Amino acid sequence: MSSHGNSISANDPRQPSAAKPYVAQMVSPQDLPVDYSGFIAVIFGIAGVMFRYKLSSWLAIIFCAQSLANMRNVENDLKQISMAMMFAIMGLVTNYFGPARPGTQS
């Protein structure tokens, strides 16, 4: 309780008439921050295909899922995520079902 009694001040921020609804500012797709998880997914996906690293392909899938969960711009991000997912799946298929690498036994 305040020591001033029950008097309502003119500067009271709890007045409903003074409240304004929040309006988010429009941001163009070019000004959005970079989707680092999508970029890392593409890098890991390409490394998984080129160097045949299983771990890299699995990390690409994990980063794809993270990028999909945090998607802001559907059109641009979906293209990047789909490309990274294709590289990751391609890497896993070639690693698990492709011919064995020279010098390895399986």
Contacts in CASP RR format, 6 or more apart in sequence:
PFRMAT RR
TARGET T0000
AUTHOR 0000-0000-0000
METHOD contacts of the structure
MODEL  1
MSSHGNSISANDPRQPSAAKPYVAQMVSPQDLPVDYSGFIAVIFGIAGVM
FRYKLSSWLAIIFCAQSLANMRNVENDLKQISMAMMFAIMGLVTNYFGPA
RPGTQS
29 73 0 8 1.000
29 75 0 8 1.000
29 76 0 8 1.000
32 72 0 8 1.000
32 73 0 8 1.000
35 67 0 8 1.000
35 70 0 8 1.000
35 71 0 8 1.000
35 72 0 8 1.000
35 77 0 8 1.000
35 80 0 8 1.000
37 63 0 8 1.000
37 66 0 8 1.000
37 67 0 8 1.000
37 70 0 8 1.000
38 63 0 8 1.000
38 64 0 8 1.000
38 66 0 8 1.000
38 67 0 8 1.000
38 77 0 8 1.000
38 80 0 8 1.000
38 81 0 8 1.000
38 84 0 8 1.000
39 80 0 8 1.000
40 63 0 8 1.000
41 59 0 8 1.000
41 60 0 8 1.000
41 61 0 8 1.000
41 63 0 8 1.000
41 64 0 8 1.000
41 66 0 8 1.000
41 67 0 8 1.000
41 80 0 8 1.000
41 81 0 8 1.000
41 84 0 8 1.000
41 85 0 8 1.000
41 88 0 8 1.000
42 60 0 8 1.000
42 80 0 8 1.000
42 83 0 8 1.000
42 84 0 8 1.000
42 87 0 8 1.000
44 56 0 8 1.000
44 57 0 8 1.000
44 59 0 8 1.000
44 60 0 8 1.000
44 63 0 8 1.000
44 84 0 8 1.000
44 88 0 8 1.000
45 56 0 8 1.000
45 57 0 8 1.000
45 60 0 8 1.000
45 84 0 8 1.000
45 87 0 8 1.000
45 88 0 8 1.000
45 91 0 8 1.000
46 87 0 8 1.000
47 53 0 8 1.000
47 56 0 8 1.000
48 54 0 8 1.000
48 56 0 8 1.000
48 57 0 8 1.000
48 60 0 8 1.000
48 87 0 8 1.000
48 88 0 8 1.000
48 91 0 8 1.000
48 95 0 8 1.000
49 57 0 8 1.000
49 87 0 8 1.000
49 90 0 8 1.000
49 91 0 8 1.000
49 94 0 8 1.000
52 91 0 8 1.000
52 94 0 8 1.000
52 95 0 8 1.000
52 101 0 8 1.000
53 95 0 8 1.000
54 92 0 8 1.000
54 95 0 8 1.000
54 96 0 8 1.000
57 87 0 8 1.000
57 88 0 8 1.000
57 89 0 8 1.000
57 91 0 8 1.000
57 92 0 8 1.000
57 95 0 8 1.000
58 88 0 8 1.000
58 92 0 8 1.000
60 84 0 8 1.000
60 85 0 8 1.000
60 87 0 8 1.000
60 88 0 8 1.000
61 85 0 8 1.000
61 88 0 8 1.000
61 89 0 8 1.000
61 92 0 8 1.000
63 84 0 8 1.000
64 81 0 8 1.000
64 84 0 8 1.000
64 85 0 8 1.000
64 88 0 8 1.000
67 77 0 8 1.000
67 80 0 8 1.000
67 81 0 8 1.000
67 84 0 8 1.000
68 81 0 8 1.000
71 77 0 8 1.000
71 78 0 8 1.000
71 81 0 8 1.000
100 106 0 8 1.000
END
